[in-house]
Structure formats: structure tokens, C-alpha cells
Amino acid sequence: MDVKMNDRPDKVKAALGYRDEQWHRFYWLTKEEARSLITAHPECLTYASFSATERIQLLDRLNAALAADGIPIINATVLKWRMTSLVREMRRKPVLPKDVSPSPQPPEASKAPFDPVRDT
């Protein structure tokens, strides 16, 4: 599999020989794994900053899940291609655990005007 870091997703999909369903499953699995990694290691700001052991274990987990679904396994280069951009993207916006939803913000119009007696 010849995958370069700047390859577009459609080129990687073709290199892997994935059908649409397989590609969507691969994307979902990697997104869930990235969410777990970032939650477990908030100090790691890039995919490269995760330990080699962590990256190897991630590859093993993903390949086991892919194989269980009958999807061809990936190599470390494909994983690096996907996780580098995914970790960067997830770092740009906060990652919330799946069971926590953001607290609703009251609309600006419903806020009462500043009252010096009440608000001080």
C-alpha cells in the first residue's frame, strides 16, 4: 500500500480497495479510537506524540476490529495518515465523552439587562 501523508481520502480508499461501507466503518472506528486516545492522554497534542507502544496497540485493536467485520486490515502508514489529521482536527474542537452533552446556552435575547442591585 503506497500511501503518502498528503493523499486525499479517495486515493487512500482506492489503495486499500475498500468499498463505501468498509470505508465508513474504518472512518468510524478510527474516530472512536482517536476520541479514546485524546481523552486518556490529554498531554499528547499530535499523533506522533503518543508513545510507540500506544500506536502499536492502536494498530492491533483496529486491525482486530476490521478483521472481525471482514474488512482488509491496514498498515502503520495508513493509520498514521488517518490519525495525524484526525487528532489535529479533534484538538481544534473540544472532545466530549459520548455520555456528556454540552450544556444548553440560553439565548442572548432572554438575558435580563444589567441590574446594578441584582448583579453586584
N, C-alpha and C positions, 0 to 999 in steps of 0.2 A: 504494500500500500504506500504510494508516494503522495504524502500529504504535507503541504507547506503551511506555515503559520498564517499566511495571508490568503489562503484559499477561501473561496466562497463556499457556503454550505452546500450548494447544489453540486459542486465539484467533489466535495468530500463524500457526499451521499452516493454519487456515481462510483467513486473509488471503492467504497465499501460494498457496493452492489445492493444497497438497501432499497426495499420498496417503501412507499409512503408510510405505511403502518409501522414498519420497522424503524424508520427514521424518527417518527413521532415518539415511539417508545424509548428509543435511545435518548432523544432530547429530554423527555420527561424524567427518565432515570438519572441522567447527569445533573439535571436541575435539582432534584431532590437530594442527591449526594452533595452537591455544592452547598445547598442550604444547611445540611448537617455539618459539613466541614467548617463553614464560616461560624456557625453557632458554637461549635466545640473549640475552635481556635480563633477567637476574635483578634489575636495579635498578628495573624498572618494576613497580610494585605494583598498578596498576589498568589497565584497558584504555585509559582516557583518557591515561595517562602514556606510552603508546607514541607514537612520532612520527607525524605525519600521513602521511609517506611510507610508513612501515611499515603503517599502517592501509589506505592506498590499495592498496599491493601485496598485502596480505592479501585485500582485496575482489576484486581482479583474479584472484588464484590460486583463490579459492573459486568465483568465477563461471565460470572456465575449467573447473574440475573438475565443477561442477554441470552445465554445458552439455554436457560430454563424456559425462555419464551421462544426458542427455536430461531434466534437471530444470530447471525455470524458475529463472532467476538471481535474486539478491537485491539489495537496495539497501543503502546505508550505514546506514540506520536499523535495519534487521533485523539487520545484522551487529553494530551497537553493542548492540542488545537482547541478543543471544546472548552476545557476548564479555564484556560487563560482568559478567554473573553467572558465566560460566564461569571467567574469570580470578580473580574473587573466590573461587570455590569451590576452584580449584586452588591458590590461595595459602594456603588454610586447611590443606590437606594437602600434604605434600611431593610434588613431581613427580619421578618416577624415569624415566630413559631406558628405552625399551622393552626393551633388551637387558640391563638390570640388574634383578635381583630382590632384594628385601630379604633381608638375611642372617637365617637362622632363629635364633630365640631359644630357648635351652634352657629347658625347663620349670622353674619355680621349685622344684618338689619334687626335682628331680635335683641341685640345687646342694648341695655339701657344706657342713656347718656351718662357721662361722668357726674357723680353727685359728690360734692366735697364732704358732706356729712357722712354719707354711707361708705364712700370709697377711701377714707383716710383713717 
